[in-house]
Amino acid sequence: MDRGQKKAWRSKSAVLLAGAAALTMTFGAGCEQPNWEDPAYVSKKLSEGDATTRRMALEHARKLPDEKKAEIVPALSALYLDGTVGQKESMALLVQIRHPAGGEAYLAEVKTNAAGYAGAAAEAIGQANIKSAIPGMLELLNKTDSSEVKQGILRGLSHMPDPQYVGPLVEILKLDVDNNPIGLHAYACEILGSIGQKTPSAIDDEARRTLVRAVFLANNRGQNVGRECGLAVQLVGASAVPVLLETFKGENSEIQQLLMTYNRPPEFTFPANHAKLVATIRLTGMRSKEAVAPFIADLSSTKAAPVELGKTDHAVAWRMKEGNITDEIIMGLGDIGDPAARPVLEQVLLGERNEAWDDITDGLVELQLRQDAANALNKLGDRAALPSLLKMAREGVIIDLERRFAMLEKGGRPGSLLERYQFNWMAAQAYAMLASGEHLAEYQKFVDATKEADLKTKYESYLPLFAVASECGGKADDSARAACYGEKLTVKEDMVREKAAFELSRLPAAIAGPILVSNLDTNNLGTRESITFALYRAPSQAAIDKVDEILEKEANRSGQEYRLDHYRLRLLRGWMTGNVAPAATSER
């Protein structure tokens, strides 16, 4: 190496040594190496680094596995509260992590919306179950003018229902739905329902009345909260029944006044009997024994539009609604299952109410009412109704429909026999669903006497129901019968599964209940609907737990059929929670 090369080499060495010295000063004598996969290291840089380092740490914080992110929450909260750098980014992470250690930062964001995440932060408080933040949340609910923040607070409170919310939630339900998002009312109802389930005594008279009124709320965009608030009424339970009965009878002035504000010409969307219809549906959903007598009285009455309505469109709307109400009452009496309803349901089935209801019926309405009376008698489960059902299968006539088909026949265009005699074969189906195996001979005699081939084939399709009733009903005791019907809940034939569920609803609850529960998670939603009906006759904590399991497992299922099925399950769960012995119900 010549002298020039040696000099150049010494210069490079000096540069390298200077660089090493600089690195030692930066990272320490131990030469700390970056470890962005370590939550402790990330937290340190979030807390101690300069602005550039903190932003780099935030970037790496986003990349941490979910199970490690909880460890950086204190550092993220401190960074947010410091407010000098990365405030928005740190809150964006905090609302994703939803951890109790972020409580102070969440509440600060709800108050200030400094990062634009106030609503999400409020919901994170609830999801993280940060109960210490509840007083601040309630204060903000009252003070804030932001509908978005209000909704976020309500979403947060919905995760931790507490009796102290009742007053503020009642005030939310009093807000005008045209000048405030109706979503606020939906959340308020949901939370009141949850509180009513856990702490029934917290729902005072004002809360009950306001909640029932909320079922009827609708805004000028056509949105309503009937389903959400109706479910909440169901969850509140028996204490809401007096208010619903008052509404059914047209004696709830608050609701009548509310509906009058909607009832503008020319549509007259809400005739005077609309409240009666909604109350009927809710009372049925609650399986209210107190509703049986008013329902029977209504079916025993003469139905005619109020004279003052004359022949206006409003009178037409009233008549259509009253027909709907009458049908809901018929089905409701079947669902409630009180044997006292059998005589009046038989009168409807036999057409003995036709003259008294002439003002609200035509052929199609009469058909609907009478065939639903047949189905209600089956649900009622009283086999004393069987003679009336078979009589209608043999000779039942819907006069208006018979005239229509006679005219078609005269004109050389005979209609379908199955359409013409729909009432008859539906009465036969209800008979087969209600009958025991002992009734097969009489039914077979009826089938054999039927001359029309299509009708005869239809009637014969119900014979397997008698075979099931004979096989299972002939077992030695109720336990053996229940086990047999339980096996039939899984067979291929839809009608057989339905028959099995109805028969289980007629057996002692302690015996039938466990079998119904074990089959509730069937993927056949038609069968699940039948089992859901039967479980109202056999409530239990095990059934409540099974419903919870199904709703959690199927939370992501979409489609109208699943939405309707899950709504039915929530109604069932709400009713069972109020009707299972307290000693058997776990704290929820």
Helices and strands as residue ranges (DSSP letters): H 3-27, H 39-48, H 51-63, H 66-69, G 70-72, H 73-82, H 87-97, G 100-102, H 103-112, H 118-127, G 131-133, H 134-143, H 147-158, G 163-165, H 166-173, H 182-198, G 200-202, H 205-214, H 226-236, G 237-240, H 241-248, H 253-262, H 274-285, G 289-291, H 292-299, G 307-309, H 313-336, G 339-341, H 342-350, G 355-360, H 363-380, G 383-385, H 386-395, H 399-410, H 417-420, H 422-434, G 437-439, H 440-448, H 453-460, H 463-473, H 478-488, H 494-505, H 509-519, H 525-535, H 541-553, H 560-579, G 582-584
